[in-house]
């Protein structure tokens, strides 16, 4: 079974954004990612852990085949105008 150490995970995440080791452990517990095995120093996590974290942070699409589509400015303005009208503004 292939594994990743916290240093390898941090190196993969640092390419997208800086992150401290304590924040990494907080995210690991939030996503309920457990170490592979017991009492290892350094802890080893399953391969793909860095990808799961990057997907959680929004840097990778959850489904690799599904491209991320951002709304256009025209769509954003239309939605804003619709919501303002709904609450009786303007």
C-alpha positions as CSV (number, residue, x, y, z in Angstrom):
1,X,0.0,0.0,0.0
2,X,1.4,3.4,-1.0
3,X,1.3,6.1,1.5
4,X,2.1,9.9,1.9
5,X,3.7,11.6,4.9
6,X,2.5,14.9,6.2
7,X,5.5,16.6,4.7
8,X,4.6,15.2,1.2
9,X,1.0,16.3,1.7
10,X,2.1,19.8,2.7
11,X,4.4,20.1,-0.3
12,X,1.6,19.2,-2.7
13,X,-0.8,21.7,-1.0
14,X,1.9,24.5,-0.8
15,X,1.8,24.6,-4.6
16,X,-1.7,26.1,-4.3
17,X,-1.7,27.9,-1.0
18,X,0.4,28.0,2.2
19,X,-0.8,25.8,5.1
20,X,0.6,25.1,8.6
21,X,1.0,21.6,9.9
22,X,-1.7,22.3,12.6
23,X,-4.2,23.4,9.9
24,X,-3.4,20.2,8.0
25,X,-4.2,18.1,11.0
26,X,-7.5,20.0,11.5
27,X,-8.5,19.4,7.9
28,X,-7.5,15.7,8.2
29,X,-9.8,15.3,11.2
30,X,-12.6,17.3,9.5
31,X,-12.5,15.0,6.4
32,X,-12.1,12.0,8.8
33,X,-9.0,10.8,7.1
34,X,-7.2,8.3,9.3
35,X,-3.5,7.3,9.2
36,X,-2.8,4.0,7.4
37,X,-1.5,1.8,10.2
38,X,-0.8,2.5,13.8
39,X,2.0,4.2,15.8
40,X,4.1,5.3,12.9
41,X,6.5,8.3,13.0
42,X,6.0,10.1,10.8
43,X,2.3,9.2,10.3
44,X,1.5,7.9,6.9
45,X,-1.8,8.6,5.1
46,X,-3.3,6.8,2.1
47,X,-2.3,8.0,-1.4
48,X,-4.6,10.7,-2.7
49,X,-5.0,12.4,0.6
50,X,-3.5,15.6,-0.8
51,X,-6.0,15.5,-3.7
52,X,-8.9,15.1,-1.3
53,X,-7.7,18.1,0.7
54,X,-7.3,20.2,-2.4
55,X,-10.7,19.2,-3.7
56,X,-12.2,20.2,-0.2
57,X,-10.4,23.6,-0.5
58,X,-11.7,24.1,-4.0
59,X,-8.5,23.8,-5.9
60,X,-9.5,20.6,-7.7
61,X,-12.8,19.5,-9.1
62,X,-14.4,16.7,-7.0
63,X,-14.9,14.8,-10.3
64,X,-11.9,15.0,-12.5
65,X,-14.0,14.7,-15.7
66,X,-16.3,17.5,-14.7
67,X,-14.9,20.9,-15.5
68,X,-15.5,23.8,-13.2
69,X,-17.9,26.3,-14.9
70,X,-17.9,29.8,-13.4
71,X,-20.9,32.1,-14.0
72,X,-20.4,35.0,-16.3
73,X,-20.7,38.6,-15.1
74,X,-24.0,39.0,-17.0
75,X,-25.4,36.0,-15.1
76,X,-24.3,37.4,-11.8
77,X,-25.8,40.8,-12.4
78,X,-29.1,39.2,-13.6
79,X,-29.3,37.2,-10.4
80,X,-28.5,40.2,-8.2
81,X,-31.2,42.2,-10.0
82,X,-33.7,39.4,-9.6
83,X,-33.1,39.1,-5.8
84,X,-33.3,42.9,-5.3
85,X,-36.6,43.0,-7.1
86,X,-37.9,40.1,-5.0
87,X,-37.3,42.0,-1.7
88,X,-38.8,45.2,-3.1
89,X,-35.7,47.2,-3.7
90,X,-34.8,49.7,-6.5
